[in-house]
């Protein structure tokens, strides 16, 4: 997982804001994107984009699982959705840990979509 280290050490409060943006996103991301600290803004943007993608994936799997409930497709979709939930939690924890260390965590697939 590529991670960029911030050149200037972020103050403790900004690290906390970035950590909160990863844990409670996308709700707190809207709050922290107006922050003056660039590090917090970047963390909030990455977290928000990741959250939006995860919502789309969960809804798509839920629809496929419900429509395909008659067939084996429904069971497979619900199992895949459980794995996606676990991956979602794992990525959020990794992002929060990196933010607490003052590093920017970029999710590999999502990073290309984020406008800096």
C-alpha positions as CSV (number, residue, x, y, z in Angstrom):
1,X,0.0,0.0,0.0
2,X,1.7,3.2,-1.1
3,X,1.8,5.9,1.6
4,X,3.2,9.3,1.3
5,X,5.0,10.7,4.4
6,X,4.2,14.3,5.2
7,X,7.2,16.6,5.1
8,X,6.1,18.8,8.0
9,X,5.0,17.1,11.2
10,X,1.3,17.7,11.8
11,X,0.2,19.0,15.2
12,X,-1.5,16.5,17.5
13,X,-4.9,18.1,17.0
14,X,-4.6,17.8,13.2
15,X,-3.6,14.1,13.4
16,X,-6.7,13.6,15.6
17,X,-8.9,15.3,13.1
18,X,-7.5,13.2,10.3
19,X,-7.9,10.0,12.3
20,X,-11.6,11.0,13.0
21,X,-12.1,11.6,9.3
22,X,-11.0,8.0,8.6
23,X,-13.0,6.4,11.3
24,X,-16.3,8.3,11.1
25,X,-16.3,9.1,7.4
26,X,-18.1,10.3,5.4
27,X,-20.0,12.2,8.0
28,X,-17.0,14.0,9.5
29,X,-15.2,14.4,6.2
30,X,-17.5,17.2,5.3
31,X,-16.6,19.0,8.5
32,X,-12.8,18.5,8.1
33,X,-12.6,19.3,4.4
34,X,-13.1,23.0,5.4
35,X,-10.2,22.8,7.8
36,X,-7.1,24.9,7.0
37,X,-4.7,22.0,7.5
38,X,-3.8,20.4,4.2
39,X,-3.1,17.0,5.8
40,X,-6.5,16.8,7.4
41,X,-8.1,17.9,4.1
42,X,-6.3,15.2,2.1
43,X,-7.2,12.5,4.7
44,X,-10.8,13.6,4.6
45,X,-11.0,13.5,0.8
46,X,-9.4,10.1,0.6
47,X,-11.8,8.8,3.3
48,X,-14.8,10.4,1.7
49,X,-14.0,8.9,-1.8
50,X,-13.4,5.5,-0.2
51,X,-16.7,5.7,1.7
52,X,-18.7,6.6,-1.4
53,X,-17.2,3.7,-3.4
54,X,-17.9,1.3,-0.5
55,X,-21.6,2.5,-0.4
56,X,-21.9,1.9,-4.1
57,X,-20.4,-1.6,-3.9
58,X,-22.6,-2.5,-0.9
59,X,-25.8,-1.3,-2.6
60,X,-24.8,-3.1,-5.9
61,X,-24.2,-6.4,-4.0
62,X,-27.4,-6.0,-2.0
63,X,-29.4,-5.5,-5.2
64,X,-27.7,-8.4,-7.0
65,X,-28.2,-10.6,-3.9
66,X,-31.9,-9.7,-3.6
67,X,-32.6,-10.2,-7.3
68,X,-30.6,-13.3,-7.5
69,X,-32.0,-14.8,-4.2
70,X,-33.8,-17.5,-6.1
71,X,-30.6,-18.7,-7.6
72,X,-27.1,-19.4,-6.1
73,X,-26.1,-15.9,-7.1
74,X,-27.9,-14.4,-4.1
75,X,-25.9,-16.4,-1.7
76,X,-22.7,-15.7,-3.4
77,X,-23.4,-11.9,-3.4
78,X,-24.3,-11.9,0.3
79,X,-21.0,-13.8,1.1
80,X,-19.0,-11.4,-1.1
81,X,-20.7,-8.5,0.7
82,X,-19.6,-9.9,4.1
83,X,-16.0,-10.0,2.8
84,X,-16.3,-6.4,1.5
85,X,-17.5,-5.3,5.0
86,X,-14.4,-6.8,6.5
87,X,-12.2,-5.2,3.9
88,X,-13.9,-1.8,4.5
89,X,-13.2,-2.0,8.2
90,X,-9.6,-3.1,7.6
91,X,-8.9,-0.2,5.2
92,X,-10.5,2.3,7.6
93,X,-8.3,1.0,10.5
94,X,-5.2,1.2,8.3
95,X,-6.1,4.8,7.2
96,X,-6.7,5.8,10.9
97,X,-3.4,4.3,12.0
98,X,-1.5,6.1,9.2
99,X,-3.2,9.4,9.9
100,X,-2.3,9.1,13.6
101,X,1.3,8.6,12.5
102,X,1.1,11.8,10.4
103,X,1.2,9.8,7.1
104,X,-1.3,10.0,4.2
105,X,-2.9,6.7,3.4
106,X,-3.9,6.3,-0.2
107,X,-6.2,3.4,-1.1
108,X,-4.6,2.0,-4.3
109,X,-7.7,1.8,-6.5
110,X,-9.4,4.9,-5.2
111,X,-6.4,7.3,-5.1
112,X,-6.6,8.0,-8.8
113,X,-10.1,9.5,-8.4
114,X,-9.2,11.9,-5.6
115,X,-8.6,15.5,-6.8
116,X,-5.8,17.1,-4.8
